[in-house]
Structure formats: structure tokens, C-alpha cells
């Protein structure tokens, strides 16, 4: 009898406990749903508020502000074919335009319509960075070396290296060794016969010394400039097999390109004027590429310590950004007789080059 009464007394408690557990479960479930909703809904609203104000004018201003700082280009890794994957600077450049791409969803990777094909130690890095100030230009930071070292990988591999671009933007790359590699003109022509080609040229004697200086900075134990320049120093025979000398024979290399492209598709930029008058050379480049003139004298500030123009943003008071420490190295002292012999050697090549391009670069 006592056992029966005890059972009857505990039954209501169990029922209440059961109901309580069900209610608690429902309450936890409702809280979980609310938290999930709150964590997603405000984010969407915030993204919507953030994206809506970016109209066409704001998009252009946004792109203008994304110019790459020259300060990030302190390494010569871009002169190596394997430097492509090592150079991470361009990742930020691509990601910076993500908001604009998200607005219209029209960003795609295209094969380059214009290529800086030369020359090594002529000023190609500076020109590329100057061009990347332009809102209608997107360019690969490192050198792909596709047409001279990676051609067997195919055009789709090459296309994947390119940055995403919007409709109306120009895709570019630069690999200075293209100009002196005999297979490259035909390969670029096979990709597109309408490709615009830019060559930054410089006094071939100064260029050769700069080339040697760069090599010596990596290999201090290399022979002297004089011993590399001559096959037989007493016989005044220039060693044209040495790449530092060979690159400066511009007329000989240009002949290969004119077999595939008309002169109207090549622009020769003065490496000297790119330093002394960057805005003037950039006006020529922008006209050649069919771009509106966006990069002007307001974007440049000359640094007398470096001997190079630095970049600045006209709309801000930030400090100008200059080429890194690997640019503007101090050249070794070369005997004046050696320099004169080189000038005499290059003189007929320069004269022919002036005639072919219709422009006297004043190196003699």
C-alpha cells in the first residue's frame, strides 16, 4: 500500500520534468535559429550598404588608388623565369579590385594586348610601374618568360598568369629577354598579329655596364668588365657572344621583329628620357596604347639621391615611393679607352637603329 502511494506521488513530477525538457529543447532551438539569422542577415545588409555607393565615378577613383608602390619591387626576382611564383606583390593588386569586379561580375583573364619586350637594364621595370598607375591598365608584376622559356606550356597556362580585367581595360606583361630571342617574334605573332610591342632602349654602352654591375652584385668573383668585353684586349676585338654586349646591337634584333610586325606596332621608349622626363615619355606610351592621358607630371617626384623619379599620388600627401635598392646601383670605374672602343663598336649599329626607327636617341 505504501509502495502504491509512493508511485502515485512521483508520477506528476516526472510528467512536469518531461514537459520542462521539451520546452527547454524548443527554447534552445529557437535561440539557435535566431542567432543563425542574426549572424547572416546584418552581414548582407552591411555588404549591401557598402557596395551600393560605388557608382561609375567611384569605381574609377578606386582603381586609380590601387597603383603598385615601387617600394615593393626591390628584388631582381622578376628578371628570372622562376620569379613568377616567388613574387607575391601582384596578389594584393588583383584582390584590390575585387569590389569592382563583384559589382558587375565582368572580370576575366585575357591574353595580353600589349607587351614590353625589352630591353634588359633599359628601364622596363620603371615603365611597367608607371603604366600600372593608369586605371585602364592591368599588368603582371613578375616576368612570365612565356615566349622564350615556357612556350611548351601553352596559351591557357599563359592566360592564367594574367590578372583579371574589366571590359575596356588593357592586359600587359613585360619580359625584356623577348627582344633578343629569335623565336619570340613569330610566337607572339601566332598568338595575335595585333599585339602592341614596347621596347625601352638605352645607350648600349651604359646598358652593358649596368648589366655587368647587376651580375657582379650576385657573383662578386666574376672577371673584370674589360676582360669580358674583348676577345683579345690588345687586338680591340669586341666579344659579341657576351650577352651584355650583344643585347645593345638593337638594329640586328629589330630586323627579326620587322619580319612579323610593322613598325607602327612597335614603340621605342628612351630609357634616358624615362628618367629625365617621365611624364613626357608616358604621354607617348599612353597615346601608342590608345589610353586616355591619366599619368602626368603630377605622379612623379625626382629623387636626387637615387637618380630616379619616384611615384606619388596626386590626391594624397603620402610620401613618394621609389624603386628599391637593387635599382640605381653604383657602376664600377671603367677605363675611358674601353668605353671609347665600345662606343666605336656600337656606332654603326646605333646609326642603323636611328634610321630604322626614325628617331635619333643621341647616344653618339
Secondary structure, DSSP 8 states (H G I E B T S, - for coil): -HHHHHHHHHHHHHHHHHHHHHHHHHHHHHHHHHHHHHHHHHHHHHHHHHHHT--HHHHHHHHHTT---GGG---GGGGSTTHHHH--HHHHHHHHTHHHHHHH---EE---SEEEEE-TTTTHHHHHHHHTTSTTEEE-SS---HHHHSGGG-HHHHHHHS-EE-TT-EEEEE-GGGGG-TTHHHHHHHH-TT-EEEEEE--HHHHHHHHHHHHHHH-TTS--HHHHHEEETTTTEE-TTSHHHHTT-HHHHHHHHTTTS-GGGEEEEEHHHHHH-HHHHHHHHHHHTT------GGGEEEETTTTEEEE--TT-----B---TTSS-------HHHHHHHHHHHHHHHHHHHHHHT------
